[in-house]
């Protein structure tokens, strides 16, 4: 009993030390290795260059804008004649401080670096003529390229537009979600484009915004569209062996218990791709038509043994 009390006391003192360090600001995040910092910088540079390409070589020459601070910058540049890169840099600066408060120093540094690269390359690309004069093509490809660039930067811990950061602050004071606030801000900005340019350009701008948003989601959430699978069945081992043999996917067995019946259940967990969903469903229905099957989208898979095994 004395030994047990000493162990508990030691754990309590360690926990107190942890809290004290946390309060005093002594407990810090682990620093990233230099190789990861360099890779992150390269990725953010690439993303910012892609966004600058989508803006200056596709959208801006055709008087099509994007949402957020970028859209405001494009309209101000059109009205004043001042280069777009200057407005992108100046208007995003106030949001960097908000980003620092909300997301931390690493996010703020990544964001500042990305904005600087974006501002520089929009200035360099400004003299380059538009890749196409077809407004629809410019809208589609400009939105795609811009969205991919923004998605890369977000995926590697930065941001190129202050709207998302601002929405995080506003959502704490109003009964609306971040997505709803961003949508309201962007609808106002894109609507303003109708007065600055023309209403057909405003509609093209809305199309570019939707395309860019979808491209951002694709990059941030991942390209493979993996799915997590949960199966509860009395024939769990047979289903697990079939998934392993016929799909080449590994499975994990978990112990479960029915809350109503109290019966012990074996739960199967696995990760598959979108193309394998139909075959997995067929396997489960063949072995146990009454099995409980739950399939959900997951944005990313790392580690483990997710790589598909050869089934031939």
NORVENWO-V478092 format. One record per residue. RES is the residue in one letter. PHI is phi in whole degrees, -180 to 180 (NA if undefined). Layout:
res: <RES/RES>
phi: <PHI/PHI>
This chain:
res: <X/X/X/X/X/X/X/X/X/X/X/X/X/X/X/X/X/X/X/X/X/X/X/X/X/X/X/X/X/X/X/X/X/X/X/X/X/X/X/X/X/X/X/X/X/X/X/X/X/X/X/X/X/X/X/X/X/X/X/X/X/X/X/X/X/X/X/X/X/X/X/X/X/X/X/X/X/X/X/X/X/X/X/X/X/X/X/X/X/X/X/X/X/X/X/X/X/X/X/X/X/X/X/X/X/X/X/X/X/X/X/X/X/X/X/X/X/X/X/X/X/X/X/X/X/X/X/X/X/X/X/X/X/X/X/X/X/X/X/X/X/X/X/X/X/X/X/X/X/X/X/X/X/X/X/X/X/X/X/X/X/X/X/X/X/X/X/X/X/X/X/X/X/X/X/X/X/X/X/X/X/X/X/X/X/X/X/X/X/X/X/X/X/X/X/X/X/X/X/X/X/X/X/X/X/X/X/X/X/X/X/X/X/X/X/X/X/X/X/X/X/X/X/X/X/X/X/X/X/X/X/X/X/X/X/X/X/X/X/X/X/X/X/X/X/X/X/X/X/X/X/X/X/X/X/X/X/X/X/X/X/X/X/X/X/X/X/X/X/X/X/X/X/X/X/X/X/X/X/X/X/X/X/X/X/X/X/X/X/X/X/X/X/X/X/X/X/X/X/X/X/X/X/X/X/X/X/X/X/X/X/X>
phi: <NA/-62/-64/-62/-64/-65/-64/-64/-64/-63/-63/-66/-67/-64/-64/-64/-62/-63/-64/-62/-64/-65/-66/-80/78/-84/-85/-122/-70/-68/-76/-72/-61/-58/-62/-70/-64/-65/-63/-63/-63/-64/-63/-65/-61/-61/-62/-66/-66/-63/-65/-62/-64/-60/-75/-82/-105/-124/-80/-58/-61/-99/59/-115/-115/-109/-82/70/-61/-61/-63/-62/-64/-63/-67/-65/-64/-67/-73/-92/84/-79/-60/-60/-58/-67/-67/-59/-72/-69/-72/-85/-57/-59/-78/-64/-63/-61/-63/-64/-71/-86/-119/106/-68/-62/-63/-64/-64/-62/-68/-60/-62/-62/-66/-63/-61/-61/-64/-64/-77/-66/-68/-69/-83/-58/-71/-72/-67/-60/-68/-149/-94/-75/-63/-65/-63/-63/-65/-66/-75/-64/-64/-64/-63/-61/-64/-63/-62/-63/-61/-62/-64/-63/-63/-106/90/-133/-153/-120/-146/-81/-62/-63/-65/-62/-65/-63/-75/-65/-62/-76/-114/-131/-84/-131/-79/-61/-62/-66/-66/-61/-63/-63/-61/-72/-64/-65/-67/-67/-67/-63/-61/-65/-81/-76/-106/-158/-71/-69/-68/-64/-70/-63/-64/-63/-64/-62/-65/-64/-64/-63/-62/-66/-64/-61/-59/-64/-71/-69/-83/106/-93/-81/53/-74/-135/-92/-126/-121/-130/-119/-156/-72/-107/-59/-66/-66/-66/-61/-65/-68/-63/-67/-81/-93/-107/75/-106/-75/-129/-124/-96/-119/-88/-133/-143/-67/-68/-85/-87/79/-75/-74/-128/-101/-105/-101/-123/-153/-124/-129/-98/-60/-72/-93/-62/-63/-67/-63/-59/-63/-61/-64/-65/-66/-87/-146/-62/-95/-67/-86/-130/-128/-125/-136/-75/-129/-84/-158/-129/-134/70/64/-128/-74/-58/-66/-85/-66/-107/-87>
